[in-house]
Structure formats: structure tokens, C-alpha cells
Amino acid sequence: MAQDVYYRYFAHPSEIAQLRRERMVLTSNPNRGFKTWYTTTRFDDPALAQQLLTLSYVPEYRVGPIRADEMPDFDVHGQRIVQPLGNMPGGAIEVCTTQPAYLFGCYNFPNNDWEPL
């Protein structure tokens, strides 16, 4: 039986530093309630990820696919559709957690390459 997989897209230097240092994804921003967002959609085009996830930045990194059984519990809410924002259409599916996910690498969009940790 097929299993859901999840991805995270980001660009903030502190997040990639944390991933490289601790092999962990966990938002450390108290202004956002320490929520870490993931999606079920794989984007190979970072500009499209920005549009469909309504990100305020073009992501530089992607982690995933992460199998559902390797993900933390989605303790904030279940799956939902990203709503349009400004001139961005939204439409991707997103989920959220306040718990860490442990990983072994990420995809580096500017270098067009997998970056093992």
C-alpha cells in the first residue's frame, strides 16, 4: 500500500544551519508559534513552490520525501489547502507540527544537487 510522503521548502540560513548541525528540522521562531509546515507536493521549480505554498520567499532548499511513518505527529491541525495570498494562487496541501523531524540531507535548488548531511 502506498504511503503519503512530505516535503519542506525553506531558504532561511538558520534553518539550513540547524539541519546541517543537528540533522533536524524544527522551527525556532516563537512569532510563528514554533510551527513547522510541510506539504505533500514535490516541487522541482522553487518559484512554483513559492506560488502554490504562498511563501514570502523563493525557497532554496527542499527536504523530502519523508515517509509518513517517519514524520512527527501533525499536532496543530490536519491537512488543509493553502489559501491564496496577494498575487499567489495557493492550492497546495499543507500540514503542520511543533515537533522535530530528523533527516539526512536536503535538495539545494541553487546548486541543483542533493546535499547529504
C-alpha positions in Angstrom: 0.0 0.0 0.0 1.3 3.4 -0.9 2.3 5.7 1.9 2.0 9.5 2.0 5.2 11.5 1.8 6.0 15.0 2.8 8.4 17.8 1.8 9.5 21.1 3.4 10.7 24.1 1.4 12.8 26.8 3.0 15.5 29.4 2.5 16.3 30.9 5.9 20.0 30.5 6.8 19.3 29.5 10.4 17.1 26.6 9.2 19.8 25.1 6.9 22.4 25.7 9.6 20.3 23.8 12.1 19.7 21.0 9.6 23.4 20.7 8.9 24.3 20.9 12.6 21.6 18.7 14.1 20.1 16.8 11.2 16.8 18.2 12.5 14.0 20.4 11.1 12.2 22.3 13.8 11.1 25.9 13.5 12.7 28.0 16.2 10.5 31.1 15.5 8.3 32.0 18.5 6.5 34.6 16.4 5.0 31.7 14.4 4.2 29.5 17.4 7.2 27.2 16.7 5.1 25.7 13.8 6.9 23.8 11.0 5.0 23.4 7.8 5.2 20.5 5.3 3.4 19.7 2.0 2.5 16.5 0.2 3.6 18.1 -3.1 7.1 17.7 -4.6 8.1 20.9 -6.5 11.2 20.9 -8.7 10.7 24.6 -9.5 11.2 26.7 -6.5 9.2 29.6 -7.9 6.2 27.3 -8.3 6.7 26.2 -4.7 6.6 29.8 -3.6 3.4 30.4 -5.6 1.4 27.3 -4.5 2.6 27.5 -0.9 2.2 31.3 -0.8 5.7 31.7 0.6 7.1 35.2 1.1 10.4 34.0 -0.4 11.7 31.7 -3.1 12.9 28.5 -1.4 16.5 27.5 -1.7 16.2 24.0 -0.1 13.8 21.1 -0.2 13.8 18.2 2.3 11.9 15.0 1.5 10.3 12.8 0.5 9.8 11.9 4.1 7.5 8.9 4.6 4.5 9.4 6.8 5.7 6.9 9.3 9.0 8.9 9.8 7.2 12.2 10.4 6.3 13.7 13.8 2.6 13.9 14.7 0.8 16.8 13.0 -0.3 18.2 16.3 -1.5 21.6 15.1 -4.2 20.6 12.6 -4.8 18.1 9.8 -4.2 18.6 6.2 -5.5 21.8 4.6 -5.4 23.6 1.3 -3.1 26.7 1.2 -5.2 29.7 0.6 -4.4 32.4 -2.0 -2.3 35.3 -0.7 -1.6 38.5 -2.7 -1.0 37.5 -6.3 -0.1 33.9 -5.3 -2.8 31.3 -6.0 -2.0 28.8 -3.2 -3.7 25.5 -3.7 -1.1 23.1 -2.4 -1.8 20.8 0.6 0.0 21.7 3.9 0.3 20.1 7.3 1.9 21.5 10.5 3.7 20.3 13.6 5.6 21.7 16.5 7.7 18.6 16.8 11.1 17.9 15.1 11.7 15.8 12.1 15.2 14.1 11.8 16.7 14.0 8.3 19.9 13.0 6.5 20.1 15.6 3.7 18.3 18.2 1.6 18.0 19.3 -2.0 19.8 22.5 -2.8 17.9 24.4 -5.6 20.7 26.9 -6.4 23.2 24.1 -6.8 20.7 21.7 -8.4 22.0 18.9 -6.3 21.3 16.7 -3.2 23.2 17.8 -0.2 23.9 15.0 2.3 24.3 15.9 5.9 
